[in-house]
Amino acid sequence: MVIVDSVERLYLADKIIRVKKILVIGAGRSCSSMIRYLLNNSVENGWIVTVADRDVDIANQKINGHPQGRAIAFDASNDELRKGLIAEADLIISMLPAHMHIEVAKDAITAKKNLITPSYVSKEMRALDEAAKEAGVVLLNEMGVDPGIDHMSAMRIIDDIKSKGGEITRFESFTGGLIAPESDNNPWHYKFTWNPRNVVLAAQGGTAQYIQNHRYKYIPVHKIFDRFKEIEIEGNGVFEGYANRDSLSYRSVYGLEDVPTIYRGTLRGKGFCKAWSVFVQLGIPTEDFTVDCSDGMTYRDFINSFLMYDETLSAELKLKNFLNLDDHTMSMLEWVGIFDDRAIGLDQATPAAILQKLLEEKWSLEEDDKDMIVMWHRFDYELDGKVHELHSSLVTIGEDQTYTAMSETVGLPVAIAAKMILNGTMQLTGVHMPILPSIYEPILDELSTFGINFIENHV
């Protein structure tokens, strides 16, 4: 029997534990596995897990009746409520959109509470480093899959090579949230396994930059999906990898300041990049303007509005001729429905919103579908006068549509880090990401018990 008394002590069968309160802000799709882990370990560790979300029903679904769980309705813009909940907690996990972490982080510093997020360290978050140190708290970021597991798995190998006296000359890293082979039934080899809006707007953040053989390389937005790499992962086929916006900053993060080649990217199935480039070339994945009278348009009207005016040529011919498309790419575009004479049904919508609505009809997971996370690293290095090439890959498939591969790989690193902070095995202050052995070693070891393992192949 488990009893929590008025002074917040947890009475178990054979011991008394002081209650520790975990506040999870946001209960989106990627939170399921994290919340399950926290609740499964809550009795043993004396945790009370409060899940706060705008939709309290979703929060309740995540808790699933667990006695150590609490669900509350939460508006992140409500300063008084947010500050109060943070002050009451021992640890905060923010699963909000990235731009909303800063106010949470400031409140955590004021309340002297530790914070974990899965998002990239922004300039605003980095600026809180000294304040967090003065408060004696850690703001631990980039604790998901990418960023997160990619850092941890890469740093384990980088540190190992360096410890042996090796010199790394090339580092490439790619990650993709994809559909599992048994659920892959469309020519794009893709379905939405996370926020559709983020997928539609991918690579719209700016020029991609990396370094190759000591030469700086830049790819403008409209060419990112044209300049992709083919990557073969043993036993799993060939994928396409396109460049992420910023690879250069990771030279200092990984301690590879002098590395001749560093390239980070995103994985997709074969054929995806060339077909997606069509939308990018036309300028459709944008929220810069709204389409007048979009509610009265069909998808054919919509795609035609981005093509030259010609009374005699069809939209198909204009598009094919304009971008010199092959038959396979055209068949992919036709399948997705951009030439359909169906009403869009969105009023004054942005081009990105219209494209998202169409894709959600085609790329949504079916009832029995499973997703897949694929990660691949390449390391070239010199050791003992010899040149070596090492590939390290991760392929993991989700359980179902609740405990997806995305949910597992985003949520479990966060949850394990939470355990480490609360039990005192992680004692850091300031703004951090998981590049230290004291962080990545225990987390990678525990992830392996969940079947999240890397396979290394010396080429």
Secondary structure, 3 states (H helix, E strand, C coil): CCEECCCCEEECCCCEEECEEEEEECCCHHHHHHHHHHHHCHHHHCEEEEEEECCHHHHHHHHCCCCCEEEEECCCCCHHHHHHHHHHCCEEEECCCHHHHHHHHHHHHHHCCEEECCCCCCHHHHCCHHHHHHHCCEEECCCEECCEHHHHHHHHHHHHHHHCCCEEEEEEEEEEEEECHHHCCCCCCCCCCCCHHHHHCCCCCCCEEEEECCEEEEECHHHCCCCCEEEEECCCEEEEEEECCECCCHHHHCCCCCCCEEEEEEEEECCHHHHHHHHHHHCCCCCCCCCCCHHHCEHHHHHHCCCCCCCCCCHHHHHHHHHCCCHHHHHHHHHHCCCCCCECCCCCCCHHHHHHHHHHHHHCCCCCCCEEEEEEEEEEEEECCEEEEEEEEEEEECCCCCCCHHHHHHHHHHHHHHHHHHCCCCCCCEEECCCCHHHHHHHHHHHHCCCCCCEEEEC
